[in-house]
Amino acid sequence: MEQSQEETCVLALPAVLDLVAASTLLEEFLVRRGRALDVDAAGVQRLGGQCLQVLLAARAAWVVDDCELRLTNCSEDFLATLDLLGVAPKTLTYCKELSE
C-alpha cells in the first residue's frame, strides 16, 4: 500500500514555548513541512513572542505549500496568551476548504 502525502502528522507542543524553545520548534516544523499537520497545544503552559512568531511563520509556509495546518486541543493558558497578544487561534490554521 502506497503512503499518501496527505497523511496528517501530529506535533505536540511542549509546555514552555519561550526563546529557548523557538529554534527547536522551528526545526520540528521544518521536518514536517509539505504534509498536513495537526499542532496539539494541550500541554502548553507558557507561550512567548518568539514561539508565536514561529507558529505564524509555519502557517505562512503551510499556505504556500497548500497543506492543511490545524491547531488542536488548545490549553486554556495557550488560548489566554493568544488573546493577550491579540492573535485569534484561527490565524494559526490553514484549511483548504476554507481558503477556496
C-alpha positions in Angstrom: 0.0 0.0 0.0 1.4 3.4 -1.1 1.7 6.0 1.6 -0.3 9.2 0.9 1.4 12.6 1.1 -1.9 13.8 2.5 -1.5 11.8 5.7 -1.6 14.1 8.7 1.3 14.4 11.1 1.0 15.5 14.7 3.2 17.9 16.5 2.7 18.1 20.3 3.8 21.4 21.6 6.0 21.5 24.7 4.7 23.0 28.0 7.0 26.0 27.7 7.3 27.9 24.4 9.9 30.6 25.2 13.0 31.9 23.5 14.9 28.8 24.3 12.3 26.6 22.7 11.9 28.7 19.5 14.8 27.1 17.5 13.7 23.6 18.4 10.1 24.4 17.5 11.3 25.8 14.1 13.2 22.5 13.4 10.1 20.5 14.3 8.1 22.4 11.7 10.8 22.1 9.1 10.9 18.3 9.3 7.2 18.1 8.8 6.9 20.7 6.0 5.0 19.6 3.0 2.5 17.4 4.9 -0.8 18.1 6.6 -0.1 18.8 10.3 -2.1 18.9 13.5 -0.5 21.1 16.1 -1.5 19.8 19.6 -1.4 22.6 22.1 -2.9 20.7 25.0 0.1 20.8 27.2 1.1 24.5 26.6 1.5 26.4 29.9 3.5 29.4 28.6 3.8 31.0 25.1 6.3 33.6 24.3 6.5 36.0 21.4 9.4 34.2 19.7 7.5 30.9 19.5 4.3 32.8 18.4 6.4 34.1 15.5 7.5 30.5 14.6 3.8 29.4 14.7 2.8 32.3 12.4 5.7 31.6 10.0 4.7 27.9 9.9 1.2 28.9 9.0 2.5 31.0 6.1 4.7 28.1 4.9 1.8 25.7 5.0 -0.3 28.2 2.9 2.5 28.4 0.3 2.7 24.5 0.3 -1.1 24.3 0.2 -1.1 21.8 3.1 -3.5 21.8 5.9 -2.4 23.1 9.3 -4.7 22.7 12.3 -4.4 23.8 15.9 -5.9 21.2 18.2 -6.6 20.7 21.9 -5.6 24.2 22.9 -4.9 24.6 26.6 -6.6 27.5 28.5 -3.1 29.0 29.1 -2.3 28.9 25.4 -5.6 30.5 24.4 -5.3 33.1 27.1 -1.8 34.1 25.9 -3.0 34.3 22.3 -5.8 36.5 23.4 -3.4 38.7 25.3 -1.2 39.0 22.3 -4.2 39.8 20.0 -4.0 36.6 17.9 -7.1 34.6 17.1 -6.4 30.8 17.1 -7.8 30.6 13.6 -4.9 32.8 12.5 -2.6 29.8 13.1 -4.6 27.4 11.0 -5.0 26.7 7.3 -7.7 24.5 5.8 -8.0 24.1 2.1 -11.8 24.1 2.0 -11.9 27.4 3.9 -9.4 29.1 1.6 -11.2 28.3 -1.7 
